[in-house]
Amino acid sequence: MRILQVSAELFPLLKTGGLADVAGALPLALMAAGQDARVLLPGFPAILAGVRELAPVAEFTAPWGPERFGLRAGRIAIDGAAAPITAYVIDAPALYDRPGNPYEDATRQPYGDNHRRFALLGWAAAQLAQGLDPTWQPEVVHAHDWHAGLAPAYLHFAREAGTTRAGSVFTVHNLAYQGISAPWNFADLGLPAPAFHMNGLEYHGQVSFMKGGLYFADRLTTVSPTYAREIQTPEQGFGLDGLLRLRGGVLTGILNAVDGQVWNPATDSALVQGYHTPEGRHMAGKARCKAVLQHQLGLAERPDAPLFILVSRLTEQKGLHLVLGGLDTLLAEGGQLALLGNGEAWLEQAFRQRAAAAPRSVSVTIGYNETLAHQLFGGGDVTLVPSLFEPCGLTQMYGLKYGSLPLVRRVGGLADTVVDCTLEDMASGDATGFVFDRFDAADYDRALRRAFALYQRAPDWRRVRGNAMRRPADWASAAGQYIEVYRQALESAGT
């Protein structure tokens, strides 16, 4: 199949979260499975800088008027990959050539023209499905998250007009971010008037890109089976649960995987020494990674102190007020905390204050640093992901892979990937971390104390760590499930 992946970011060129990791790994997995997969990306500076051999393909008119933009194609070389990814890039400097975050200005406010910036992404995908590149035309367009949410809408109306037969798939990575804008922006989208309707993009009088994808796509997926069920409930549906229940028959939860070329403690160049765990051996490298990381971050160089790591966007959704509230317990029990992330100003400030008060026990790095992230997983003992909701979560999967046992709330993809250290699951070899249920301080505190208790029992800790590191998380299985969804989309499209 000819498959076009449409995304606003892609690792290693541009990353603000887990979406980029998926967008970079899935095309490679599809190619390895014999599919003809390509990607379409906006021409953000980091993307233009990272795509090699860019050459013009075509020009096309914007959906909002006579303004014209270019489409170029090139290759993205991924370390360790058998072949580069063929990428289409939208050449639109007036829309995309801006410093910093691709979605927000320097004051962290969404750009006022985001509806145009990302309508153009979906529009270009639909133009490719209608023959914009005469040498390659996708059979399936796979749109990722709200940024690409209009692609299925454009394809729906193009099929009605008889100009394409391509099927569409829309993946929800995080339903909390919906791409909502003012109703008057609908005029810029180039869609027929019936599209701005309850059965379409209209959401409480506004325009929702997310709803457009959910309503018009032939098939829907999200990034874990549990999250697929949760988003059909009022608690986690963010106002779209009714639509998702209506479309539940075409919704599939496919668990994200880990790119073993990028995330592998045995070969990771970011680590001072690699390690792996056949039957629990060959782990001396992890102890050295921890010692070097403690020194690097200014923490007390204590091998006996469990090192808790937190690599996250700093938002309340991630349960970081629980981490702050439990920090006194963590430190009193002899633990250390190393944080990497940025986000809400009050959380940044609160963690900075705790680091200033206990610099030998708490390290806080505001921002994002891919190398440091790898080093944290390499040296950490416990990975904290106490989220209110978590569609899939890659952080806990990296923790599993690197033997930094996840401490998570039983929700979304966290529930699908981490098994609590109960006696029976430890006996069966299924236990891989620490899981709590209620989103409150008491339940989080009990999970924290379980982590300390297990750490004091070194043989049991090593056994659980081995279970975690051996848990399968490859993209081949996920790619196979996506290929089946693509076949279903083609059937729905009548191809």
Sequence and secondary structure as in RCSB ss.txt:
>XXXX:A:sequence
MRILQVSAELFPLLKTGGLADVAGALPLALMAAGQDARVLLPGFPAILAGVRELAPVAEFTAPWGPERFGLRAGR
IAIDGAAAPITAYVIDAPALYDRPGNPYEDATRQPYGDNHRRFALLGWAAAQLAQGLDPTWQPEVVHAHDWHAGL
APAYLHFAREAGTTRAGSVFTVHNLAYQGISAPWNFADLGLPAPAFHMNGLEYHGQVSFMKGGLYFADRLTTVSP
TYAREIQTPEQGFGLDGLLRLRGGVLTGILNAVDGQVWNPATDSALVQGYHTPEGRHMAGKARCKAVLQHQLGLA
ERPDAPLFILVSRLTEQKGLHLVLGGLDTLLAEGGQLALLGNGEAWLEQAFRQRAAAAPRSVSVTIGYNETLAHQ
LFGGGDVTLVPSLFEPCGLTQMYGLKYGSLPLVRRVGGLADTVVDCTLEDMASGDATGFVFDRFDAADYDRALRR
AFALYQRAPDWRRVRGNAMRRPADWASAAGQYIEVYRQALESAGT
>XXXX:A:secstr
 EEEEE S BTTTB SSHHHHHHHHHHHHHHHTT EEEEEEE  HHHHHHSEEEEEEEEEE TTSS EEEEEEEE
E  TT SS EEEEEEE HHHH  SS SSB TTS B TTHHHHHHHHHHHHHHHHTTSSTT   SEEEEETGGGTH
HHHHHHHHHHTTS   EEEEEES TT   EE GGGGGGS   GGGSSTTTTEETTEEEHHHHHHHH SEEEES H
HHHHHTTSTTTSTT HHHHHHTGGGEEE      TTTS TTT TTSSS    GGG   HHHHHHHHHHHHHHT  
  TTS EEEEES BSGGGTHHHHHHTHHHHHHTT EEEEEE B HHHHHHHHHHHHH TTTEEEEES  HHHHHH
HHHH SEEEE  S  SS SHHHHHHHTT EEEEESSHHHHHH  B  HHHHHHT   BEEE SSSHHHHHHHHHH
HHHHHTSHHHHHHHHHHHHHS   HHHHHHHHHHHHHHHHHHHT 
